[in-house]
Amino acid sequence: MNPISSGKIILSPLIVLSFLTPAFPPLEQTTSKWEDIPEVAVLLEVYGDFIQETTTKDNDVAFLINKTWVYFRNGRMLTEEGFRFQNRYQSIFYDYPLGKLIKPPKYQQMPVRSSDFLDLVFGTKETLLREQCDWVPFLDHKAYMNHFCEEALRKVETEIFYAAKSNVEVEDFVENLKIIYSFQQKKVRGSENASHHSYGLALDLVPESYDGKHANWKWSTAFIKEWHLIPLEKRWTPPQAVIDAFEKNGFVWGGKWSHFDTIHFEYAPEILRLSRIKNN
């Protein structure tokens, strides 16, 4: 995650060492090959062009990105500098429900996730990040997005416009879209986690009206103490065809998070691919 000789218990050096090392299962106890770890496989599929080398290093899977090693660490994805804080971080991977949401997600505490991996892939300085972004036409508006997800976003738009031809709900959604918020360096509301907005990988689709419904858990805390129990019918939600178009092209929807954000979509194809692997 004793041998007995002459009536005496002899501890091997490996057993002694296990008490002195962090509580992470050795790689060989998890899998015989790092390529067989689903999380590693989807990372290489999605971010392979950014990773210069992948190897076994210090009994862990290590990825070389921009001259810096980032270690798998049971999904935490940490640089060596982050090792001393590793116990406060959760995995950057999480279970994402596929298909239509039929009940509110089970309440979970807001996870703390390291931004080491995405920081190395895309950088942290605004000037560098802006060099990787451009204005992308989307649903008769524009979104300032990272080139990395631009093609996927264009496919989403094509599918939504196609659905709007025969789906009045989707047509109304497009017509009532007021504004899109995209690139902005910031933290996830109510946490210390770096938002995908910080890398140009997320967009918020703000409608003309929420029709008196709840769209974000943090906003709802001003009115409802047990906000996580708000039923789905009282949460503002894009049409299912819109959600499907985004998910099909690698974007997760914030409405499926415990700390819901129903106007939010972010490009995280590794999360969706991992969910499909687990469901198959």
C-alpha positions in Angstrom: 0.0 0.0 0.0 9.4 -13.5 10.0 11.3 -15.8 9.4 11.7 -17.8 12.5 15.1 -19.3 13.2 16.2 -21.2 16.4 13.1 -19.9 18.2 13.9 -16.3 17.5 12.1 -13.8 15.3 14.5 -12.2 12.9 13.4 -8.9 11.2 14.7 -8.4 7.7 16.1 -5.0 6.8 13.1 -4.4 4.5 10.7 -4.8 7.4 12.7 -2.4 9.5 12.9 0.1 6.6 9.1 0.0 6.2 8.7 1.6 9.6 11.0 4.4 8.6 9.4 5.3 5.2 6.1 7.2 4.4 2.9 5.1 4.3 2.7 4.7 0.5 2.5 1.2 -0.9 5.6 0.2 -2.8 5.0 0.3 -6.6 5.7 -3.4 -7.1 3.0 -4.3 -4.5 0.5 -2.3 -6.5 1.3 -3.5 -10.0 4.1 -5.2 -11.8 4.3 -2.5 -14.5 3.7 1.2 -14.1 2.1 1.2 -17.5 -0.7 -0.9 -16.0 -1.8 1.7 -13.5 -5.0 3.2 -15.0 -4.2 6.8 -13.8 -0.7 6.7 -15.3 -2.1 5.3 -18.6 -4.7 8.1 -19.0 -2.1 10.8 -18.0 0.2 9.6 -20.8 -2.7 9.5 -23.2 -3.8 13.0 -22.5 -0.6 14.8 -21.6 2.0 12.7 -23.4 3.2 15.6 -25.6 4.2 17.5 -22.5 6.0 14.6 -20.8 9.7 14.2 -21.8 10.3 11.0 -19.9 8.4 8.5 -17.7 10.3 6.0 -15.6 10.4 4.2 -12.2 12.3 6.4 -9.8 12.6 6.1 -6.0 10.1 3.2 -6.0 7.5 5.4 -7.7 6.4 6.5 -11.2 8.1 9.7 -12.2 7.3 12.0 -15.1 9.9 14.5 -16.4 8.2 17.8 -17.4 10.2 20.9 -18.3 13.3 19.6 -16.5 11.5 18.8 -13.3 10.4 15.4 -12.0 6.9 15.0 -10.7 6.1 11.8 -8.9 2.8 9.8 -9.0 2.6 9.4 -5.2 -0.7 7.5 -5.3 -2.2 10.0 -7.6 -1.1 13.1 -5.7 1.3 14.1 -8.5 4.0 15.9 -6.5 7.4 17.4 -7.1 10.1 16.7 -4.6 9.4 20.0 -2.9 5.8 18.8 -2.2 6.8 15.6 -0.5 6.9 17.2 2.9 3.2 18.2 2.5 2.1 15.0 0.8 -0.2 13.9 3.7 -2.4 17.0 3.3 -3.1 16.3 -0.4 -5.6 14.0 -2.0 -5.2 12.4 -5.4 -5.9 14.7 -8.4 -8.0 11.8 -9.7 -11.6 11.3 -8.5 -14.7 9.3 -9.3 -16.9 11.1 -11.8 -20.4 9.7 -12.5 -21.2 9.1 -16.1 -24.6 9.6 -17.6 -27.5 11.7 -16.4 -27.4 12.8 -12.7 -30.4 11.3 -10.9 -29.7 12.5 -7.3 -27.5 15.0 -5.6 -23.9 13.8 -5.2 -23.0 12.5 -1.8 -21.5 15.1 0.5 -17.7 15.1 0.7 -15.3 17.5 2.3 -13.6 19.8 -0.2 -10.4 18.0 -1.3 -7.0 19.6 -1.2 -5.1 18.8 -4.4 -1.6 19.8 -5.5 -1.3 21.9 -8.6 2.3 20.7 -9.3 1.4 18.7 -12.4 -0.6 21.4 -14.2 1.8 24.1 -13.1 4.6 22.2 -14.8 2.6 21.4 -17.9 1.3 24.9 -18.5 3.3 27.2 -16.2 2.1 29.7 -13.6 3.1 33.1 -15.0 0.2 35.0 -16.6 2.3 36.1 -19.6 3.3 32.5 -20.3 -0.3 31.3 -19.9 -1.7 33.9 -22.2 0.8 32.9 -24.9 -1.0 29.5 -24.8 -4.5 31.0 -25.0 -6.7 32.7 -27.6 -10.2 33.8 -28.1 -12.4 31.0 -29.3 -15.9 31.6 -30.8 -18.4 29.6 -28.7 -22.2 29.7 -28.9 -22.3 33.3 -30.3 -19.9 34.5 -27.6 -16.2 34.2 -27.2 -14.1 32.3 -24.6 -10.4 32.9 -23.9 -9.1 29.3 -23.8 -5.9 27.3 -23.9 -5.0 25.9 -27.3 -4.8 22.5 -25.6 -8.6 22.3 -25.4 -9.6 24.5 -28.3 -10.3 21.7 -30.8 -12.4 19.9 -28.2 -14.4 23.1 -27.4 -15.1 23.6 -31.1 -16.5 20.1 -31.3 -18.7 20.8 -28.3 -20.1 23.9 -30.0 -20.8 21.9 -33.2 -22.8 19.3 -31.3 -24.7 21.9 -29.3 -25.7 23.8 -32.4 -26.8 20.6 -34.0 -28.9 19.6 -31.0 -30.5 23.0 -30.9 -32.0 22.4 -34.4 -34.4 19.8 -32.9 -34.3 20.4 -29.2 -36.1 23.5 -28.0 -34.5 23.3 -24.6 -31.1 23.5 -26.1 -32.1 26.3 -28.4 -33.4 28.3 -25.5 -30.2 27.7 -23.6 -28.1 29.1 -26.4 -30.4 32.1 -26.9 -30.4 32.9 -23.2 -26.6 32.6 -22.6 -25.6 36.0 -21.2 -21.8 35.8 -20.8 -18.9 33.3 -20.7 -16.1 33.6 -18.1 -13.0 31.7 -19.1 -9.3 32.4 -18.4 -8.6 33.9 -15.0 -5.9 33.0 -12.5 -7.7 32.1 -9.3 -8.5 29.5 -6.6 -11.5 27.2 -6.6 -14.2 29.0 -4.6 -14.0 28.0 -1.0 -10.7 26.2 -1.3 -7.0 26.7 -1.8 -6.9 24.5 -5.0 -5.9 26.2 -8.3 -8.9 26.5 -10.6 -8.7 25.2 -14.1 -9.6 28.7 -15.1 -6.1 29.6 -14.2 -4.8 27.6 -17.2 -7.5 28.6 -19.7 -9.0 25.1 -19.3 -12.4 26.1 -17.9 -15.4 28.2 -18.8 -18.5 29.3 -16.9 -21.7 29.6 -19.0 -23.8 32.3 -17.3 -27.5 32.5 -18.3 -29.7 35.5 -18.4 -31.5 34.1 -15.4 -31.2 31.2 -13.0 -35.0 31.1 -12.7 -34.7 31.3 -8.9 -32.6 28.1 -8.7 -29.3 27.3 -7.1 -26.2 27.3 -9.3 -23.2 27.3 -6.9 -22.8 25.7 -3.5 -21.0 28.7 -2.1 -23.7 31.2 -3.1 -26.3 28.9 -1.6 -24.6 28.9 1.9 -26.0 32.4 2.4 -29.5 31.0 2.4 -29.3 27.3 3.2 -27.2 25.6 5.9 -27.4 22.1 4.5 -26.8 23.3 0.9 -25.7 19.8 -0.2 -29.2 18.5 0.3 -30.7 20.9 -2.2 -32.6 18.6 -4.6 -31.7 18.5 -8.3 -35.0 20.1 -9.3 -34.0 23.3 -7.4 -30.5 23.5 -8.9 -30.1 25.4 -12.2 -28.9 22.9 -14.8 -28.0 23.2 -18.5 -29.9 20.8 -20.8 -28.7 17.2 -20.7 -27.7 17.4 -24.4 -25.3 20.3 -23.5 -23.8 18.3 -20.7 -23.4 15.3 -22.9 -21.7 17.3 -25.6 -19.1 18.6 -23.2 -18.5 15.2 -21.5 -18.1 13.5 -24.9 -15.3 15.9 -25.7 -13.4 15.7 -22.5 -15.0 18.4 -20.3 -16.4 17.5 -16.8 -19.4 19.4 -15.5 -19.2 21.0 -12.1 -22.9 20.1 -11.4 -21.7 16.5 -10.6 -19.4 17.6 -7.8 -20.4 17.5 -4.2 -19.6 21.2 -4.0 -21.7 21.9 -7.1 -21.0 24.6 -9.6 -23.6 24.1 -12.4 -22.4 26.8 -14.8 -18.9 25.4 -14.8 -17.2 23.1 -17.3 -13.5 22.2 -17.3 -11.3 20.3 -19.6 -10.1 17.2 -17.8 -10.3 14.3 -20.2 -8.2 12.1 -17.9 -11.0 12.1 -15.4 -13.6 11.0 -17.9 -11.3 8.4 -19.4 -10.6 7.0 -16.0 -14.3 6.8 -15.2 -15.0 4.9 -18.4 -12.2 2.5 -17.7 -13.6 1.8 -14.2 -17.1 1.4 -15.5 -16.0 -1.1 -18.1 
